[in-house]
Amino acid sequence: MSFAVEPQDLASVAAGHGPTAFVLTVGDDGRTRIVHVKVDIDDQGVIRALVGRGAAANAVARPDVVVLWAPAADGFSLIADGVAAIDGEPRGDTPITIEVFSAVRHRPAPV
């Protein structure tokens, strides 16, 4: 079973998964690109991080992104869907802001 997470609860839930997550964007070729970043989350569920030039360019062209946290001790992962915006032009360390509209703690995979 999976559990919905309200955006305003995202920071407290994400704390159980650690300070880093994967940001998934889509490149010009339609393929998923993944970067591992340190994330900061405010009390409204807005995520801020620094991404590289490629992820920033992808977010400008296709702002729908996914943020994925590795499983916590209980085996549940955390997945958030959001809309990204970048600050300035894509560069090596580009600030990205992701407004989360949906998040879920996803059940562990059966083994």
C-alpha positions in Angstrom: 0.0 0.0 0.0 1.1 3.5 -0.7 0.3 6.7 1.2 -0.4 10.2 -0.2 1.8 13.0 1.3 0.4 16.5 1.3 2.8 19.2 0.1 2.8 20.9 3.4 3.9 17.6 5.1 6.6 16.9 2.5 9.6 18.4 4.5 8.9 16.3 7.6 8.3 13.1 5.6 11.4 13.7 3.5 13.5 14.2 6.6 13.1 10.4 7.2 14.7 9.8 3.8 17.7 12.0 4.2 18.9 15.3 2.7 19.4 14.1 -0.9 17.1 13.0 -3.7 17.1 12.3 -7.4 15.6 14.8 -9.8 14.2 13.3 -13.0 13.9 15.4 -16.1 13.3 14.6 -19.7 15.8 15.4 -22.4 15.3 16.6 -26.0 15.5 12.9 -27.1 12.6 11.9 -24.8 14.8 10.0 -22.5 14.8 10.4 -18.7 17.8 12.1 -17.1 18.5 11.7 -13.4 20.6 13.8 -11.2 21.4 13.3 -7.5 21.1 16.5 -5.4 20.9 17.9 -1.9 17.3 19.2 -1.5 15.8 21.9 0.8 12.0 21.8 1.3 10.0 24.7 2.7 6.8 24.3 4.7 4.6 24.5 1.6 6.4 21.6 -0.1 8.5 23.7 -2.5 11.8 22.0 -3.2 15.0 23.9 -3.9 18.2 22.4 -5.2 21.2 23.1 -7.5 21.3 21.1 -10.7 23.7 21.1 -13.7 23.3 22.7 -17.1 21.6 19.6 -18.7 18.9 19.1 -16.0 18.3 22.9 -15.9 17.8 23.0 -19.7 15.5 20.0 -19.6 13.4 21.7 -16.9 13.1 24.9 -18.9 11.9 22.9 -22.0 9.8 20.4 -20.1 9.0 21.7 -16.5 7.1 18.6 -15.3 9.7 16.7 -13.1 9.8 14.0 -10.6 11.8 13.9 -7.3 12.6 10.5 -5.9 14.0 9.7 -2.5 15.7 6.4 -1.7 13.8 4.1 0.6 13.7 5.0 4.3 14.4 2.4 7.0 10.9 1.1 6.7 11.4 0.3 3.0 9.1 3.0 1.7 10.4 5.4 -1.0 9.1 8.9 -1.5 8.1 10.2 -4.9 7.0 13.8 -5.6 5.6 15.2 -8.9 6.1 18.9 -9.5 6.6 21.8 -11.9 10.1 23.2 -12.1 11.5 26.7 -12.7 15.1 27.7 -12.8 16.8 30.9 -11.7 18.7 32.4 -14.6 20.2 30.6 -17.6 21.2 26.9 -17.4 24.8 26.6 -16.0 26.9 24.3 -14.0 25.1 25.0 -10.6 21.7 26.3 -11.5 19.2 26.9 -8.8 15.9 25.0 -9.4 12.6 25.4 -7.7 10.1 22.6 -7.8 6.5 23.3 -6.8 5.1 19.9 -5.7 1.5 19.1 -6.6 1.5 15.4 -5.7 3.6 13.1 -3.5 3.4 9.6 -2.2 5.3 7.2 0.1 5.5 4.2 -2.2 5.4 0.7 -0.7 8.5 -1.5 -0.8 8.8 -3.9 -3.8 8.0 -7.5 -3.0 11.0 -9.8 -3.0 
